[in-house]
Amino acid sequence: VSPHVLPLFRTASWDDIMLPVVDMINHRNGRWRNVDTNSAHEGKDIQLYALRDIAADEQLYLSYNECTDCCCYANTYVLPDIMKDYGFIEQYPQRWNFENSWLNFEVDEVYNDGDNASSADASRARELKVTWISKEKPNFEDKYILHGHLDRLN
């Protein structure tokens, strides 16, 4: 493979294997994630499987940081990393961390009626909710900084 083409392959696959059909499935976590694969490193055929019932017109989503081969990346490989490696801003829910991963949190959409959205409901009024994932909770300064960013996003 040409050295100019290799970075394109690496951003759309594992570092050592290409799975062209699986690589076309977009990333999204939370209630949106509906498929996963077995490990690409067991020497077996790759199988894509549903995590729940999927409607005929529903988009397939798998996780780039909660997948079978993702090890412990769920709280450390977060939005800035996904943007750097894949070139897109993750849709909600988004995982973030501050200060070298010691303060991890997730930002998700919550709708005024308390229900979670589906793609057809995306125009409803919403709020952003922060859930702290890390064991250590934020101090006043952390909350102040985050509150400023959330105001900017709203």
Contacts in CASP RR format, 6 or more apart in sequence:
PFRMAT RR
TARGET T0000
AUTHOR 0000-0000-0000
METHOD contacts of the structure
MODEL  1
VSPHVLPLFRTASWDDIMLPVVDMINHRNGRWRNVDTNSAHEGKDIQLYA
LRDIAADEQLYLSYNECTDCCCYANTYVLPDIMKDYGFIEQYPQRWNFEN
SWLNFEVDEVYNDGDNASSADASRARELKVTWISKEKPNFEDKYILHGHL
DRLN
1 9 0 8 1.000
9 18 0 8 1.000
11 85 0 8 1.000
11 86 0 8 1.000
11 87 0 8 1.000
12 18 0 8 1.000
12 23 0 8 1.000
12 86 0 8 1.000
13 19 0 8 1.000
13 23 0 8 1.000
14 40 0 8 1.000
14 41 0 8 1.000
14 69 0 8 1.000
17 40 0 8 1.000
17 41 0 8 1.000
19 37 0 8 1.000
19 40 0 8 1.000
19 46 0 8 1.000
21 48 0 8 1.000
22 37 0 8 1.000
22 46 0 8 1.000
22 48 0 8 1.000
22 62 0 8 1.000
25 35 0 8 1.000
25 48 0 8 1.000
25 60 0 8 1.000
25 61 0 8 1.000
25 62 0 8 1.000
26 59 0 8 1.000
26 60 0 8 1.000
26 61 0 8 1.000
26 62 0 8 1.000
27 61 0 8 1.000
27 62 0 8 1.000
27 63 0 8 1.000
27 64 0 8 1.000
27 82 0 8 1.000
27 86 0 8 1.000
27 90 0 8 1.000
28 61 0 8 1.000
28 63 0 8 1.000
28 90 0 8 1.000
28 91 0 8 1.000
29 63 0 8 1.000
29 65 0 8 1.000
29 66 0 8 1.000
29 90 0 8 1.000
29 93 0 8 1.000
29 95 0 8 1.000
30 93 0 8 1.000
30 108 0 8 1.000
31 116 0 8 1.000
32 61 0 8 1.000
32 91 0 8 1.000
33 51 0 8 1.000
33 61 0 8 1.000
33 62 0 8 1.000
33 63 0 8 1.000
33 66 0 8 1.000
34 50 0 8 1.000
34 51 0 8 1.000
34 52 0 8 1.000
34 54 0 8 1.000
34 58 0 8 1.000
34 60 0 8 1.000
34 61 0 8 1.000
34 62 0 8 1.000
35 48 0 8 1.000
35 49 0 8 1.000
35 50 0 8 1.000
35 51 0 8 1.000
35 54 0 8 1.000
35 60 0 8 1.000
35 61 0 8 1.000
35 62 0 8 1.000
36 48 0 8 1.000
36 49 0 8 1.000
36 51 0 8 1.000
36 62 0 8 1.000
36 63 0 8 1.000
36 67 0 8 1.000
36 68 0 8 1.000
37 46 0 8 1.000
37 47 0 8 1.000
37 48 0 8 1.000
37 49 0 8 1.000
37 62 0 8 1.000
37 67 0 8 1.000
37 68 0 8 1.000
37 69 0 8 1.000
38 44 0 8 1.000
38 46 0 8 1.000
38 47 0 8 1.000
38 49 0 8 1.000
38 68 0 8 1.000
39 68 0 8 1.000
39 69 0 8 1.000
40 46 0 8 1.000
40 69 0 8 1.000
41 69 0 8 1.000
54 60 0 8 1.000
58 119 0 8 1.000
59 119 0 8 1.000
63 70 0 8 1.000
64 70 0 8 1.000
64 77 0 8 1.000
64 82 0 8 1.000
64 86 0 8 1.000
65 73 0 8 1.000
65 74 0 8 1.000
65 77 0 8 1.000
65 78 0 8 1.000
65 81 0 8 1.000
65 82 0 8 1.000
65 95 0 8 1.000
66 73 0 8 1.000
66 74 0 8 1.000
70 77 0 8 1.000
74 95 0 8 1.000
75 95 0 8 1.000
75 97 0 8 1.000
75 101 0 8 1.000
75 104 0 8 1.000
75 133 0 8 1.000
75 134 0 8 1.000
76 97 0 8 1.000
76 101 0 8 1.000
76 104 0 8 1.000
78 94 0 8 1.000
78 95 0 8 1.000
78 96 0 8 1.000
78 97 0 8 1.000
78 104 0 8 1.000
79 89 0 8 1.000
79 90 0 8 1.000
79 94 0 8 1.000
79 95 0 8 1.000
79 96 0 8 1.000
80 96 0 8 1.000
82 88 0 8 1.000
82 90 0 8 1.000
83 89 0 8 1.000
83 90 0 8 1.000
92 107 0 8 1.000
92 108 0 8 1.000
92 109 0 8 1.000
92 128 0 8 1.000
93 106 0 8 1.000
93 107 0 8 1.000
93 108 0 8 1.000
93 109 0 8 1.000
94 106 0 8 1.000
94 107 0 8 1.000
94 108 0 8 1.000
95 104 0 8 1.000
95 105 0 8 1.000
95 106 0 8 1.000
95 133 0 8 1.000
96 104 0 8 1.000
96 105 0 8 1.000
96 106 0 8 1.000
96 107 0 8 1.000
97 103 0 8 1.000
97 104 0 8 1.000
97 105 0 8 1.000
97 134 0 8 1.000
98 142 0 8 1.000
98 145 0 8 1.000
102 134 0 8 1.000
102 136 0 8 1.000
103 132 0 8 1.000
103 134 0 8 1.000
103 136 0 8 1.000
103 138 0 8 1.000
103 142 0 8 1.000
104 132 0 8 1.000
104 133 0 8 1.000
104 134 0 8 1.000
105 130 0 8 1.000
105 131 0 8 1.000
105 132 0 8 1.000
105 133 0 8 1.000
105 134 0 8 1.000
105 138 0 8 1.000
105 146 0 8 1.000
106 130 0 8 1.000
106 131 0 8 1.000
106 133 0 8 1.000
107 128 0 8 1.000
107 129 0 8 1.000
107 130 0 8 1.000
107 150 0 8 1.000
107 153 0 8 1.000
108 128 0 8 1.000
108 129 0 8 1.000
108 131 0 8 1.000
109 116 0 8 1.000
109 117 0 8 1.000
109 126 0 8 1.000
109 127 0 8 1.000
109 128 0 8 1.000
109 129 0 8 1.000
110 116 0 8 1.000
110 126 0 8 1.000
110 127 0 8 1.000
110 128 0 8 1.000
110 129 0 8 1.000
111 117 0 8 1.000
111 121 0 8 1.000
111 124 0 8 1.000
111 125 0 8 1.000
111 126 0 8 1.000
111 127 0 8 1.000
112 124 0 8 1.000
112 125 0 8 1.000
112 126 0 8 1.000
112 127 0 8 1.000
113 124 0 8 1.000
115 121 0 8 1.000
117 124 0 8 1.000
117 126 0 8 1.000
127 154 0 8 1.000
128 150 0 8 1.000
128 153 0 8 1.000
128 154 0 8 1.000
130 146 0 8 1.000
130 150 0 8 1.000
132 138 0 8 1.000
138 146 0 8 1.000
END
